[in-house]
Amino acid sequence: MRYGQFCPVAKAAEVLGERWTLLVLRELVAGATRYAELQRGLGRISPSVLSARLRALVDHGLLERVPGSGPHGWEYKLTPAGAELAPVMEKIGVWGQRWVRSRMTPDELDVELLMLNVQRYFDGRAFKGDGVIGFVFSDLHGTKRRWWLLVDRGETELCVQSPGRADDVTLTCRVRTLAEIFSGDTTFQAARATHRLELRGSEKFVRSADRWLRTSPLALVAPAHPRAT
């Protein structure tokens, strides 16, 4: 995409304005480094489009492709030019949360992205120990109905199959409920009080759930136009 203008905004838009590019950068800024991680966070993006966007970001000097830390594959690392976009992405997120906040329509309720964010912002210090956290989405069926967070020595692993141990605590709700809690549209306490969220399991984990299940960093951004209730 070329605009034929010397303006710095136009030149930046030539790099960042392609469809999916900002969301690819969102995942990279959030810590994704591998192709599969990027695919997981981007949902509907096709492999060909993701590959094209990554190549373009490498060509423009925002990314570098380096051998992975494991025995196979490659990783993508932000260059200084790419890392400098982190506060820009934050500002865009704040603007979006304030002015074009999601109404949580069914096509926006991406359970995989939601659970990735739950893992990213999980507070292991508040969890205080190792354990298995089960999530049951009452409005889903099949493989997306149940998810697990395996907490081991402060590290968390998101599992789509049972880790082979009983849940230490289980959260049951609809996808919309957890998305609204994460985004700041409702509170953990309000969801429990109205029975939209149920917790069962070890009392110490249940008591601290509103601390280890952290919300989005943008959750406190108030909408510019509060919705009618």
Secondary structure, 3 states (H helix, E strand, C coil): CCCCCCCHHHHHHHHHCCCCHHHHHHHHHCCCCCHHHHHHHHCCCCHHHHHHHHHHHHHCCCEEEEECCCCCCEEEEECHHHHCCHHHHHHHHHHHHHHCCCCCCHHHCCHHHHHHHHHHHCCHHHHCCCEEEEEEECCCCHHHCEEEEEEECCEEEEECCCCCCCCCEEEEECHHHHHHHHHCCCCHHHHHHCCCEEEEECHHHHHCHHHHCCCCCCCCCCCCCCCCC
